[in-house]
């Protein structure tokens, strides 16, 4: 089995078309997932690219290691793997957390990256939303098992029916990640939100979001500055993991983006482009102002989804 020593861990990876002179596509999975979930889309990439799949630190077959997790640690894991495999330049395809890692890698190692394809990579998360997500997901893992969280998450990741091969593969992937690792990574979004990374993009970037993924559609819309930096496409009949629900179409759009001419760079000196940019920034500022006002109010939250034997919890501005 293809393991390699990367920093302090044994990393599991798969490399297809190793001897080809074709360009390299590196596929980075999302939080709680692993490289097995790329299996349906990999054959399409194999026809045109050298393809590198890997299990990120603490996921799948790759060891967690002992250092505290950080964005830079994950980025350097990827960088060292590329160096060891003697891969000079790459096209990153990243899902969710993997998309955020691809962006961070591109900011630290600009010369290595040729393009970014982001599949439902979080673009904008208010801090309060992250806290609420963490609180809810901690409740689901309070027994020490990831299985309740896995069954809750999978329904928002794919349109695949319960009991299907891919549905079960997603559930299994979550159970291979410890709750400690999962939440340590989730906390990275609190320490360093991804908003600013999108503003710093310089590489050609494609963003794909599923038509049945309302959370990320909203995230991309509210992070409207993103639209100035990427080509955004909505994948029909798909949820969060567009590469699972629509593997062929997702590949075709990514391949067209990689192999096609560079995206036209707008001249913001023109009246039309300048007006469009002003509108986008205005919408963003309105939303930021709304968040600021909400944070200054007292919010009453009643959780009625507690077990029958316990009393419903009542929170007033996050305090019980």
Helices and strands as residue ranges (DSSP letters): E 3-6, E 9-16, E 24-28, G 35-38, H 39-46, E 50-54, H 71-84, E 90-95, H 97-108, G 110-112, E 113-119, H 127-140, H 147-157, H 165-175, H 179-186, H 188-191, H 195-199, E 204-210, H 214-222, G 224-228, E 231-235, H 242-245, H 247-259, H 271-295, E 300-303, E 313-316
